[in-house]
């Protein structure tokens, strides 16, 4: 459940920031960039916190 929370929060937060930047800068691609960045950052945090050391 915590992992799902990290994923949803990262995607929602960075997607929201991308949407805000899209509206302020009158662009149409930053929300997608925010979603992708949020997903990548969330995966990084999950792997860093819950991954096994090799």
Phi, psi and omega in degrees: 000323179293321179297317177298321177298318177299315181297311182294321180293316180297313180295317180294317182295306183287330173295319177295319176295321176295320177297317178297316178296322176301315181292322181286324184261359180056049176244179181225014184239348187288333177295319178296318177299320178296318177300314181294316178298318178297321179293316180295315180295321178297315178299320179298314180296318180296314180294319181294322183277319188248356180285159178270148175284136182278000000 
